[in-house]
Amino acid sequence: MNTETPFVPLTGSCRCEQARFRLETAPIITHACHCRLCQKLSGSPFRSVAMIETARVTLLEGKTLSFHGKKSQKQIQCADCGCGLWTHHPDLGDGIAFVGVGVLDEGERLPPEAHYFVRSKHPWIALPPGIPAFEQLGDPGKAGARERVMAVLAAKGHVPEKGDWGLEKR
């Protein structure tokens, strides 16, 4: 008997609410990243994101544009207000989206399942007990997560050989 609660799709929007989207399925994993790049992208001590196949994110309303800064992730933004909705990591390409939990209408439904790059974590951040934490990257052991990432990469003809999750070490 399956005792897991089925995933109820989550919606989200930009600041001006012109761009609205929906996560159709549960994310691959929700994590907090404490790396310096994510600190800069979020303007806070860490970035909480839901990693999901881009094909499972549906734009419901509005228009988006992409911004790809030098040495950065490609960011999908609302075309009206410029609010960042999700990013694409250069090592994973456009097949995987990192949706900011803060732009979800009910982001509290997706607490972090792992913490990455805790080597650059601000010292006043206390990590919750029982949640996997890694100095850099690591496989938190979530069932099916690695397989979902590898399936997206394989469909694009890219089989990574470096790092975990197909990402370069930062």
C-alpha positions in Angstrom: 0.0 0.0 0.0 1.4 3.4 -1.0 1.2 5.7 2.1 2.8 8.7 0.4 0.6 11.7 -0.3 0.3 12.4 -4.0 2.0 15.6 -5.2 -0.4 18.5 -5.7 0.9 20.8 -8.5 2.4 24.1 -7.2 1.9 27.4 -8.8 4.2 30.5 -8.6 4.6 33.9 -10.0 6.9 36.9 -10.4 6.6 40.1 -8.3 4.1 41.8 -10.6 2.2 38.5 -11.1 2.1 38.9 -14.8 4.1 35.7 -15.3 2.6 32.7 -13.6 3.7 29.1 -13.8 3.1 25.6 -12.4 5.2 22.7 -11.3 3.4 19.7 -12.7 5.2 17.1 -10.6 7.2 16.8 -7.5 10.7 18.3 -7.9 13.7 16.0 -8.3 15.0 17.5 -5.1 14.6 20.7 -3.1 17.8 22.0 -1.7 19.5 25.0 -0.2 22.7 26.0 -1.8 25.2 28.0 0.2 27.7 28.6 -2.6 28.8 32.2 -3.3 27.1 32.3 -6.7 23.8 31.3 -5.2 24.3 33.9 -2.5 24.7 36.5 -5.2 21.8 35.3 -7.3 19.5 35.3 -4.3 20.9 38.3 -2.4 20.7 36.2 0.7 22.9 33.7 2.6 21.6 30.8 0.6 19.3 30.0 -2.2 16.5 27.5 -1.8 15.5 25.9 -5.1 13.3 23.1 -6.4 15.3 21.2 -9.1 12.9 19.9 -11.7 12.8 18.9 -15.3 12.0 22.0 -17.4 9.4 20.0 -19.3 7.5 19.7 -16.1 7.2 23.5 -15.6 4.3 25.0 -17.4 4.1 28.8 -18.1 0.4 29.7 -17.4 0.4 33.4 -18.1 2.7 36.1 -19.2 6.0 36.2 -21.0 9.5 35.4 -20.0 12.9 36.4 -21.2 16.3 34.9 -20.4 19.4 36.6 -19.1 22.7 34.9 -19.2 25.4 36.8 -17.5 29.1 36.1 -17.7 30.1 33.2 -15.5 26.5 32.7 -14.3 23.5 30.6 -14.7 20.9 31.3 -17.4 18.1 33.0 -15.6 14.4 33.0 -16.8 12.7 36.2 -15.8 9.4 37.9 -16.1 9.5 40.0 -19.2 7.5 42.8 -17.4 9.2 43.1 -14.0 12.5 41.2 -14.4 11.9 39.0 -11.4 13.9 35.7 -11.6 11.6 32.6 -11.8 14.1 29.8 -12.4 17.6 29.3 -13.7 19.5 26.7 -15.8 22.9 25.6 -14.6 25.4 25.6 -17.5 26.5 22.0 -16.8 23.0 20.7 -17.0 21.6 22.9 -19.8 18.0 23.9 -20.4 16.5 20.4 -19.5 16.7 21.0 -15.8 15.2 24.1 -14.0 16.1 25.4 -10.6 12.9 27.1 -9.5 13.3 29.6 -6.6 11.2 28.3 -3.7 10.5 31.9 -2.8 8.5 32.6 -6.0 6.2 29.6 -5.4 2.7 30.5 -3.9 3.2 27.7 -1.3 6.9 27.4 -1.2 6.7 26.2 2.4 5.5 22.8 1.0 9.1 22.2 -0.2 11.6 22.4 2.6 15.2 21.6 1.8 16.0 17.9 1.4 19.8 18.7 1.3 22.2 21.5 1.9 25.1 22.0 -0.5 28.3 24.0 -0.4 28.1 24.4 3.4 31.8 25.2 3.3 30.7 28.8 2.4 27.7 28.8 4.7 27.4 31.9 6.9 28.4 30.9 10.4 25.1 32.1 12.0 23.0 29.7 9.9 22.1 26.6 11.9 21.4 23.6 9.7 18.5 21.4 10.8 19.4 18.0 12.1 18.7 15.0 10.0 19.0 16.8 6.6 22.0 15.8 4.5 24.7 18.6 4.3 27.7 18.6 2.0 30.8 20.7 1.8 30.4 20.8 -1.9 28.0 18.6 -3.9 26.8 15.2 -2.8 24.1 12.6 -3.4 21.6 12.8 -0.6 20.2 9.4 -1.5 16.8 10.6 -2.5 15.2 7.7 -4.4 15.0 8.3 -8.2 16.6 11.7 -8.1 19.9 10.9 -9.8 18.0 8.8 -12.4 15.8 11.7 -13.3 18.7 14.0 -13.8 20.6 11.4 -15.9 17.5 10.7 -18.0 17.3 14.4 -19.0 21.0 14.6 -19.8 21.0 11.3 -21.7 18.0 12.5 -23.8 20.2 15.5 -24.9 23.1 13.2 -25.6 25.1 14.4 -22.7 26.4 11.8 -20.2 28.4 13.6 -17.6 31.7 12.2 -16.2 32.5 14.9 -13.7 31.2 15.6 -10.2 27.9 14.6 -8.8 24.5 15.2 -10.5 26.4 16.0 -13.7 27.8 19.3 -12.3 31.3 20.5 -12.2 32.8 21.0 -8.7 32.7 24.7 -7.7 
